[in-house]
Amino acid sequence: DMSEFMERHNVSRLVGAPPGYVGYEEGGQLTEAVRRRPYCVVLLDEIEKAHPEAQNMLLQIMEDGHLSDAKGRRVDFRNAIMILTSNVGANLIKRASKLGFAFTNDDDVKREQDYESMRERVTDALKQAFRPEFINRLDGIMVFRHLTRDELTHIVDLELKRVYLQLSENEISLELTPEAKLFLAEEGYDPDYGARPLRRVVTDLVEDRLSEGLLAGDFKPGDTLTATLELDEAGKQRLKFEVTGSRPALEDPDEDMAEELLQLALA
């Protein structure tokens, strides 16, 4: 997290404290990690928040492929992959986007044109935020596209895997209709934060509701649940969980063995 290196005196932590200072023996947070594992991927998050001195260190790495730590050891970065993330131009992306999924409803040609226009503006913002020699040493600049409906629905599926696993411990299975998944995707998408709120939405609208049903005895082991959409008293959409199938719960083999032993003892 490069926001931890906003102040100049914190930058030395990347290569290690100078001799005589606390932490000298520990080595640098960056150099020591790469020295021990030279074949690695280094992710520097929010690079724009780092002090210019930190960017100068990165210049040496990107130009020469090595960096010396506080002990004078030369650390080889030639086998490391450096990934830098930045929020520079994020406001431009927000202004270019429309509310909800409207952006993704355009045809492919229009969507591609909008992306290229946004990419050019973000690249211009990067050139204003970073020095030319820094940008010239980057092998590539990637501007992420807006999430589409299909991609958000796929993220919903990934988040639901955790729920499926928890339900399987109670021998309960869950199915969601495509409309229910799209509802979760829409509820969990925010124009400012992307899909970050999606996990909280799955917890609130699925996990908590199912937990309440289990505690109330609405669901039992062996049930198959289906989640659909319904309207509440206020006319708003919400998830509805129904038991659409049931099978005998699996018997505990330990209990069967105990019963057999008891019968033998009584005999």
Residue frames as qw, qx, qy, qz and C-alpha x, y, z in Angstrom:
[[0.000, 0.891, 0.455, 0.000, 0.00, 0.00, 0.00],
 [0.506, 0.298, -0.002, 0.809, 1.90, 3.03, -1.28],
 [0.251, -0.825, -0.164, -0.480, -0.26, 5.40, 0.76],
 [0.769, -0.587, -0.100, 0.230, 1.94, 4.33, 3.70],
 [0.647, -0.115, 0.148, 0.739, 4.87, 6.07, 2.00],
 [0.170, 0.901, 0.311, 0.249, 3.38, 9.53, 1.54],
 [0.292, -0.935, 0.190, 0.070, 5.98, 11.10, 3.84],
 [0.494, 0.702, -0.504, 0.098, 9.63, 11.26, 2.89],
 [0.227, -0.542, 0.746, -0.314, 10.88, 9.71, 6.13],
 [0.826, 0.008, 0.471, -0.308, 8.76, 6.61, 5.46],
 [0.729, 0.589, -0.287, -0.196, 10.30, 5.94, 2.05],
 [0.070, 0.601, -0.785, 0.130, 13.44, 4.47, 3.65],
 [0.699, -0.120, 0.613, -0.348, 11.34, 1.54, 4.87],
 [0.848, 0.468, -0.072, -0.239, 11.31, 0.24, 1.30],
 [0.660, 0.525, -0.487, 0.226, 15.08, -0.39, 1.35],
 [0.752, -0.301, -0.458, 0.367, 15.62, -0.60, 5.11],
 [0.319, -0.946, -0.041, 0.045, 16.50, 1.74, 7.94],
 [0.386, 0.759, -0.429, 0.301, 19.96, 3.38, 7.89],
 [0.667, 0.015, -0.615, 0.420, 22.69, 1.90, 10.14],
 [0.154, 0.038, -0.518, 0.841, 22.13, 2.73, 13.79],
 [0.489, -0.108, -0.001, -0.866, 18.37, 3.17, 13.41],
 [0.585, 0.023, 0.705, -0.400, 15.61, 0.89, 14.67],
 [0.813, 0.441, 0.285, -0.252, 14.80, -1.82, 12.15],
 [0.186, 0.733, -0.579, -0.305, 18.20, -1.82, 10.44],
 [0.254, -0.257, 0.931, 0.050, 18.60, -5.58, 10.85],
 [0.610, 0.371, 0.617, -0.332, 15.15, -6.31, 9.43],
 [0.319, 0.073, 0.666, 0.671, 15.90, -5.10, 5.92],
 [0.270, 0.150, -0.135, -0.941, 13.63, -3.17, 3.56],
 [0.639, 0.274, 0.543, -0.470, 10.00, -4.09, 3.04],
 [0.717, 0.622, -0.098, -0.300, 10.51, -4.12, -0.73],
 [0.342, 0.657, -0.671, -0.023, 14.13, -5.15, -1.15],
 [0.312, -0.306, 0.859, -0.267, 14.08, -7.91, 1.47],
 [0.763, 0.269, 0.445, -0.385, 10.94, -9.49, 0.02],
 [0.723, 0.641, -0.196, -0.169, 12.39, -9.56, -3.50],
 [0.083, 0.643, -0.756, 0.091, 15.83, -10.66, -2.29],
 [0.470, -0.153, 0.825, -0.275, 14.30, -13.72, -0.65],
 [0.606, 0.417, 0.677, -0.029, 11.89, -14.46, -3.50],
 [0.096, -0.398, 0.390, 0.825, 13.34, -13.00, -6.72],
 [0.116, -0.198, -0.784, -0.576, 10.73, -14.72, -8.92],
 [0.001, 0.506, 0.699, -0.505, 7.68, -12.85, -7.75],
 [0.053, 0.673, 0.456, 0.581, 4.93, -10.38, -8.57],
 [0.245, -0.262, -0.393, 0.847, 5.14, -7.04, -6.75],
 [0.025, -0.742, -0.566, -0.358, 1.89, -5.07, -6.49],
 [0.222, -0.130, -0.253, 0.933, 2.26, -1.38, -5.59],
 [0.009, -0.707, -0.700, -0.101, -1.24, -0.10, -4.85],
 [0.037, -0.971, -0.237, 0.017, -2.15, 3.59, -5.34],
 [0.712, 0.035, 0.033, 0.701, 1.27, 4.61, -6.57],
 [0.146, 0.712, 0.160, 0.668, 0.19, 8.22, -7.05],
 [0.527, -0.824, -0.097, -0.184, 0.02, 8.66, -3.25],
 [0.842, -0.229, -0.064, 0.485, 3.67, 7.77, -2.72],
 [0.210, -0.857, 0.149, 0.446, 6.30, 10.45, -2.09],
 [0.580, 0.765, -0.254, -0.118, 8.35, 11.43, -5.18],
 [0.133, -0.632, 0.762, -0.036, 11.40, 9.80, -3.57],
 [0.691, 0.021, 0.708, -0.147, 9.60, 6.45, -3.72],
 [0.730, 0.654, 0.149, -0.133, 8.96, 7.00, -7.42],
 [0.196, 0.816, -0.540, -0.063, 12.66, 7.74, -7.87],
 [0.465, -0.335, 0.817, -0.061, 13.46, 4.32, -6.41],
 [0.754, 0.371, 0.526, -0.135, 11.08, 2.73, -8.86],
 [0.477, 0.830, -0.217, -0.188, 12.77, 4.59, -11.71],
 [0.073, -0.631, 0.771, 0.048, 16.04, 2.88, -10.85],
 [0.607, 0.004, 0.784, -0.129, 14.34, -0.51, -10.70],
 [0.698, 0.608, 0.333, -0.178, 12.60, -0.04, -14.05],
 [0.376, 0.854, -0.339, -0.117, 15.75, 1.32, -15.71],
 [0.094, 0.617, -0.776, 0.086, 18.56, -0.81, -14.23],
 [0.819, -0.077, -0.524, -0.220, 16.66, -3.82, -12.91],
 [0.657, -0.180, -0.578, 0.450, 18.19, -3.64, -9.45],
 [0.272, -0.836, 0.021, -0.477, 18.12, -1.63, -6.23],
 [0.456, 0.218, -0.667, 0.547, 20.57, -1.46, -3.32],
 [0.559, -0.696, -0.440, -0.094, 19.22, -1.83, 0.20],
 [0.292, -0.921, 0.168, -0.194, 20.41, -0.03, 3.35],
 [0.781, -0.459, 0.374, 0.199, 23.11, -2.67, 3.91],
 [0.058, 0.678, -0.552, -0.483, 24.57, -2.08, 0.47],
 [0.487, 0.047, 0.859, 0.149, 23.34, -5.36, -0.97],
 [0.288, 0.247, -0.453, -0.807, 22.32, -5.25, -4.60],
 [0.541, 0.250, 0.728, -0.339, 18.85, -6.74, -5.02],
 [0.031, -0.053, 0.741, 0.669, 18.01, -8.08, -8.48],
 [0.494, 0.389, 0.416, -0.656, 14.52, -7.19, -9.77],
 [0.253, 0.340, -0.636, -0.645, 14.97, -8.56, -13.29],
 [0.213, -0.136, -0.954, -0.163, 12.88, -11.64, -12.53],
 [0.082, 0.444, 0.663, -0.597, 10.13, -9.72, -10.75],
 [0.054, 0.553, 0.591, 0.585, 6.94, -8.44, -12.36],
 [0.068, -0.231, -0.366, 0.899, 5.98, -4.97, -11.14],
 [0.060, -0.623, -0.673, -0.395, 2.30, -4.00, -11.21],
 [0.080, -0.112, -0.291, 0.947, 1.33, -0.44, -10.26],
 [0.019, -0.677, -0.717, -0.165, -2.26, 0.61, -9.63],
 [0.114, -0.074, -0.108, 0.985, -3.54, 4.16, -9.59],
 [0.149, 0.689, 0.671, -0.229, -6.80, 6.05, -9.14],
 [0.048, -0.416, 0.214, 0.882, -5.62, 8.89, -11.36],
 [0.270, 0.033, -0.584, -0.764, -8.44, 9.71, -13.76],
 [0.014, -0.313, -0.931, 0.186, -11.05, 7.92, -11.65],
 [0.221, 0.549, 0.359, -0.722, -13.25, 11.03, -11.64],
 [0.301, 0.373, -0.495, -0.725, -13.12, 11.10, -15.44],
 [0.178, -0.063, -0.963, -0.192, -14.30, 7.50, -15.53],
 [0.071, 0.449, 0.754, -0.475, -17.17, 8.26, -13.15],
 [0.279, 0.542, 0.043, -0.792, -18.29, 11.24, -15.22],
 [0.280, 0.275, -0.707, -0.588, -18.11, 9.17, -18.40],
 [0.091, -0.182, -0.979, 0.015, -20.20, 6.39, -16.95],
 [0.468, -0.360, -0.260, -0.763, -23.96, 6.43, -16.65],
 [0.544, -0.316, 0.530, -0.569, -26.07, 5.25, -13.75],
 [0.850, 0.006, 0.458, -0.260, -26.49, 1.55, -13.22],
 [0.651, -0.003, 0.674, 0.350, -26.09, -0.58, -16.32],
 [0.477, 0.814, 0.166, -0.287, -27.06, 2.04, -18.91],
 [0.005, 0.737, -0.571, -0.361, -23.48, 2.17, -20.13],
 [0.294, -0.191, 0.918, 0.188, -23.49, -1.52, -21.00],
 [0.567, 0.510, 0.596, -0.252, -26.78, -1.36, -22.88],
 [0.328, 0.752, -0.286, -0.495, -25.20, 0.44, -25.83],
 [0.933, 0.358, -0.048, -0.002, -24.17, -1.54, -28.87],
 [0.853, -0.222, 0.103, 0.461, -20.63, -2.90, -29.11],
 [0.501, 0.497, 0.129, 0.697, -19.40, -0.19, -31.49],
 [0.196, -0.845, -0.042, -0.496, -20.69, 2.65, -29.32],
 [0.778, -0.625, 0.035, 0.057, -19.32, 1.02, -26.18],
 [0.807, 0.018, 0.106, 0.580, -15.88, 0.62, -27.78],
 [0.267, 0.672, 0.096, 0.684, -15.88, 4.27, -28.89],
 [0.459, -0.832, -0.012, -0.312, -16.77, 5.41, -25.38],
 [0.867, -0.407, 0.060, 0.281, -14.00, 3.27, -23.93],
 [0.671, 0.281, 0.095, 0.680, -11.35, 4.62, -26.32],
 [0.007, -0.793, -0.062, -0.606, -12.42, 8.20, -25.54],
 [0.667, -0.734, 0.036, -0.127, -12.25, 7.51, -21.80],
 [0.890, -0.139, 0.059, 0.430, -8.87, 5.79, -22.18],
 [0.468, 0.539, 0.035, 0.699, -7.38, 8.81, -23.93],
 [0.259, -0.819, 0.021, -0.511, -8.56, 11.16, -21.19],
 [0.829, -0.553, 0.062, 0.050, -7.24, 8.90, -18.43],
 [0.812, 0.132, 0.047, 0.566, -3.88, 8.63, -20.21],
 [0.193, 0.711, -0.007, 0.676, -3.71, 12.43, -20.40],
 [0.560, -0.771, 0.051, -0.300, -4.43, 12.60, -16.66],
 [0.916, -0.260, 0.039, 0.304, -1.59, 10.14, -16.01],
 [0.606, 0.421, 0.015, 0.674, 0.82, 12.32, -17.98],
 [0.125, -0.787, 0.056, -0.601, -0.10, 15.25, -15.76],
 [0.754, -0.628, 0.074, -0.179, 0.30, 13.25, -12.53],
 [0.854, -0.291, 0.269, 0.337, 3.59, 11.48, -13.30],
 [0.075, -0.738, 0.426, 0.517, 6.85, 12.66, -14.83],
 [0.725, 0.536, -0.287, -0.322, 7.54, 11.70, -18.47],
 [0.257, 0.500, -0.824, 0.076, 10.59, 9.60, -17.55],
 [0.426, -0.084, 0.791, -0.430, 8.43, 7.57, -15.16],
 [0.760, 0.394, 0.254, -0.450, 5.68, 6.88, -17.71],
 [0.555, 0.629, -0.492, -0.233, 8.22, 6.08, -20.45],
 [0.029, 0.397, -0.904, 0.155, 9.64, 3.26, -18.34],
 [0.662, 0.093, 0.576, -0.471, 6.27, 1.53, -18.04],
 [0.193, -0.050, 0.885, 0.421, 5.83, -1.39, -20.43],
 [0.157, -0.424, -0.721, -0.526, 2.10, -0.81, -20.67],
 [0.236, 0.011, 0.384, -0.893, -0.85, 1.13, -19.29],
 [0.171, -0.335, -0.900, -0.222, -4.14, -0.69, -18.75],
 [0.346, -0.063, 0.194, -0.916, -7.41, 1.19, -18.26],
 [0.160, 0.197, 0.958, -0.132, -10.10, -1.17, -17.06],
 [0.256, -0.295, -0.558, -0.732, -13.46, -1.26, -18.77],
 [0.548, -0.213, 0.277, -0.760, -16.82, -0.90, -17.08],
 [0.262, -0.002, 0.954, -0.146, -18.32, -4.12, -15.79],
 [0.435, -0.064, -0.556, -0.706, -21.05, -5.62, -17.95],
 [0.782, -0.246, 0.094, -0.566, -24.18, -7.43, -16.80],
 [0.930, 0.102, -0.352, -0.007, -22.66, -10.82, -17.60],
 [0.459, 0.377, -0.571, 0.567, -19.48, -10.02, -15.68],
 [0.328, -0.381, 0.417, -0.757, -21.39, -8.83, -12.62],
 [0.901, -0.128, -0.060, -0.410, -23.58, -11.92, -12.71],
 [0.803, 0.228, -0.494, 0.244, -20.41, -14.02, -12.81],
 [0.105, 0.405, -0.560, 0.715, -19.14, -12.16, -9.72],
 [0.688, -0.289, 0.171, -0.643, -22.46, -12.98, -8.03],
 [0.943, 0.044, -0.315, -0.097, -21.84, -16.67, -8.80],
 [0.534, 0.341, -0.575, 0.517, -18.39, -16.44, -7.22],
 [0.221, -0.371, 0.456, -0.778, -19.78, -14.83, -4.07],
 [0.825, -0.170, -0.015, -0.538, -22.57, -17.41, -3.87],
 [0.725, 0.209, -0.647, 0.110, -20.08, -20.28, -3.78],
 [0.074, 0.263, -0.682, 0.679, -19.39, -19.40, -0.16],
 [0.618, -0.093, 0.245, -0.741, -23.12, -19.60, 0.58],
 [0.855, 0.137, -0.404, -0.294, -23.47, -22.94, -1.22],
 [0.496, 0.263, -0.745, 0.359, -20.62, -24.36, 0.84],
 [0.201, -0.186, 0.588, -0.761, -22.19, -23.23, 4.11],
 [0.759, 0.016, 0.032, -0.650, -25.57, -24.67, 3.12],
 [0.746, 0.223, -0.618, -0.105, -24.02, -27.99, 2.11],
 [0.132, 0.243, -0.798, 0.535, -22.88, -28.42, 5.71],
 [0.472, 0.088, 0.535, -0.695, -26.60, -28.50, 6.58],
 [0.303, 0.180, 0.904, 0.243, -27.39, -30.75, 3.58],
 [0.337, 0.771, 0.392, -0.373, -29.34, -27.93, 1.92],
 [0.456, 0.135, 0.483, 0.735, -28.96, -26.89, -1.72],
 [0.140, 0.731, 0.231, -0.627, -29.84, -23.51, -3.21],
 [0.436, 0.342, 0.567, 0.610, -30.74, -22.44, -6.73],
 [0.061, 0.602, 0.146, -0.783, -31.25, -18.88, -7.96],
 [0.574, 0.680, 0.447, 0.089, -33.21, -17.88, -11.04],
 [0.515, 0.295, 0.171, 0.786, -31.41, -15.66, -13.59],
 [0.132, -0.802, -0.220, -0.539, -33.67, -12.79, -12.50],
 [0.678, -0.725, -0.092, 0.084, -32.63, -13.27, -8.88],
 [0.739, -0.144, 0.107, 0.650, -28.93, -13.21, -9.80],
 [0.282, 0.535, 0.232, 0.762, -29.41, -10.06, -11.89],
 [0.395, -0.848, -0.219, -0.277, -31.24, -8.47, -8.95],
 [0.741, -0.560, 0.008, 0.370, -28.24, -9.14, -6.68],
 [0.605, 0.164, 0.210, 0.751, -25.89, -7.78, -9.35],
 [0.038, 0.725, 0.254, 0.639, -27.88, -4.55, -9.63],
 [0.559, -0.812, -0.137, -0.098, -28.15, -4.16, -5.86],
 [0.779, -0.446, 0.107, 0.428, -24.44, -4.80, -5.40],
 [0.564, 0.350, 0.220, 0.715, -23.22, -2.46, -8.13],
 [0.158, -0.872, -0.195, 0.421, -22.32, 1.14, -7.36],
 [0.554, 0.796, 0.037, 0.242, -21.16, 3.65, -10.01],
 [0.086, -0.896, 0.389, -0.199, -18.51, 4.96, -7.60],
 [0.472, -0.528, 0.696, -0.123, -17.28, 1.72, -6.04],
 [0.411, 0.294, -0.793, -0.341, -17.97, -0.80, -8.78],
 [0.775, -0.196, -0.550, -0.242, -18.72, -4.30, -7.49],
 [0.195, 0.304, -0.704, 0.611, -17.14, -3.79, -4.06],
 [0.488, -0.177, 0.408, -0.751, -20.51, -3.66, -2.20],
 [0.719, 0.057, -0.538, -0.436, -21.57, -6.97, -3.78],
 [0.438, 0.032, -0.844, 0.307, -20.24, -9.16, -0.97],
 [0.147, 0.053, 0.549, -0.821, -22.16, -7.15, 1.62],
 [0.617, 0.092, -0.155, -0.766, -25.34, -7.41, -0.48],
 [0.668, 0.050, -0.726, -0.157, -25.00, -11.20, -0.75],
 [0.236, -0.008, -0.786, 0.572, -24.48, -11.36, 3.01],
 [0.290, 0.100, 0.356, -0.883, -27.49, -9.16, 3.79],
 [0.654, 0.196, -0.139, -0.717, -29.97, -10.46, 1.22],
 [0.779, 0.146, -0.580, -0.191, -29.00, -14.12, 1.02],
 [0.446, 0.132, -0.778, 0.422, -26.91, -15.35, 3.95],
 [0.168, -0.074, 0.532, -0.827, -28.79, -13.48, 6.68],
 [0.694, 0.014, -0.105, -0.712, -32.20, -14.41, 5.24],
 [0.764, 0.084, -0.631, -0.104, -31.26, -18.08, 5.03],
 [0.259, 0.141, -0.748, 0.595, -29.84, -18.03, 8.56],
 [0.422, -0.061, 0.326, -0.844, -33.11, -16.64, 9.85],
 [0.793, 0.064, -0.326, -0.510, -35.02, -19.36, 8.00],
 [0.608, 0.135, -0.759, 0.190, -32.83, -22.09, 9.46],
 [0.025, 0.097, -0.658, 0.746, -33.27, -20.75, 12.99],
 [0.561, 0.032, 0.163, -0.811, -37.03, -20.48, 12.49],
 [0.514, 0.034, 0.853, -0.083, -37.23, -24.05, 11.20],
 [0.610, 0.593, 0.009, -0.525, -38.45, -23.02, 7.74],
 [0.642, 0.530, -0.541, -0.121, -35.72, -25.13, 6.11],
 [0.811, -0.405, 0.410, -0.095, -34.44, -28.54, 7.11],
 [0.246, -0.458, 0.782, 0.344, -31.64, -30.85, 5.99],
 [0.416, 0.225, 0.851, 0.229, -32.36, -32.37, 2.60],
 [0.332, 0.806, 0.371, -0.321, -34.32, -29.37, 1.29],
 [0.456, 0.204, 0.398, 0.769, -33.71, -27.79, -2.09],
 [0.024, 0.749, 0.314, -0.583, -34.37, -24.04, -2.07],
 [0.424, 0.479, 0.437, 0.632, -35.10, -21.80, -5.03],
 [0.142, -0.536, -0.197, 0.808, -34.64, -18.04, -4.85],
 [0.256, 0.598, 0.569, 0.503, -37.02, -15.97, -6.99],
 [0.059, 0.101, -0.095, 0.989, -38.18, -12.35, -7.02],
 [0.149, -0.684, -0.713, -0.035, -41.31, -10.99, -5.40],
 [0.001, -0.601, -0.020, -0.799, -42.71, -7.57, -4.47],
 [0.245, -0.219, -0.708, 0.625, -42.90, -6.49, -0.85],
 [0.005, 0.742, 0.610, -0.278, -45.64, -4.36, 0.71],
 [0.041, -0.741, 0.060, 0.667, -44.00, -1.20, -0.63],
 [0.721, 0.672, 0.088, -0.143, -43.85, -2.57, -4.16],
 [0.064, 0.779, -0.614, -0.114, -40.08, -3.10, -4.10],
 [0.849, 0.230, -0.470, -0.073, -38.40, -6.22, -5.36],
 [0.401, -0.602, 0.644, -0.248, -36.89, -8.67, -2.90],
 [0.330, 0.244, -0.904, -0.122, -35.74, -12.27, -2.86],
 [0.807, -0.205, 0.162, -0.529, -38.16, -15.04, -1.97],
 [0.076, 0.364, -0.928, 0.027, -36.84, -18.41, -0.83],
 [0.843, -0.030, 0.028, -0.537, -39.08, -21.43, -1.38],
 [0.470, -0.260, 0.844, 0.011, -38.62, -25.13, -0.73],
 [0.651, 0.426, -0.296, -0.554, -38.98, -26.71, -4.17],
 [0.799, 0.175, -0.573, -0.055, -37.68, -30.15, -3.34],
 [0.530, -0.601, 0.496, -0.334, -36.79, -32.39, -0.46],
 [0.751, 0.222, -0.622, 0.005, -34.83, -35.58, 0.01],
 [0.825, -0.529, -0.188, 0.061, -34.13, -37.69, 3.07],
 [0.122, -0.886, 0.433, -0.107, -31.28, -36.32, 5.13],
 [0.646, 0.362, -0.655, 0.149, -28.13, -38.40, 5.06],
 [0.820, -0.555, -0.125, -0.068, -27.88, -40.63, 8.07],
 [0.118, -0.808, 0.557, -0.153, -24.87, -40.29, 10.32],
 [0.775, 0.197, -0.601, 0.012, -22.77, -43.49, 9.94],
 [0.134, 0.295, -0.725, 0.608, -21.48, -43.08, 13.48],
 [0.581, -0.117, 0.337, -0.731, -25.04, -43.19, 14.80],
 [0.877, 0.144, -0.314, -0.334, -25.76, -46.35, 12.77],
 [0.567, 0.288, -0.714, 0.295, -22.66, -48.05, 14.15],
 [0.157, -0.249, 0.619, -0.729, -23.58, -47.06, 17.70],
 [0.765, -0.026, 0.081, -0.639, -27.06, -48.52, 17.20],
 [0.833, 0.210, -0.502, -0.096, -25.61, -51.81, 15.92],
 [0.318, 0.299, -0.738, 0.515, -23.22, -52.05, 18.85],
 [0.435, -0.190, 0.437, -0.764, -26.10, -51.41, 21.23],
 [0.870, 0.061, -0.158, -0.462, -28.15, -54.20, 19.63],
 [0.699, 0.266, -0.643, 0.166, -25.21, -56.61, 19.90],
 [0.035, 0.298, -0.675, 0.674, -24.69, -55.72, 23.54],
 [0.638, -0.103, 0.272, -0.713, -28.36, -56.32, 24.33],
 [0.869, 0.158, -0.384, -0.270, -28.29, -59.63, 22.51]]
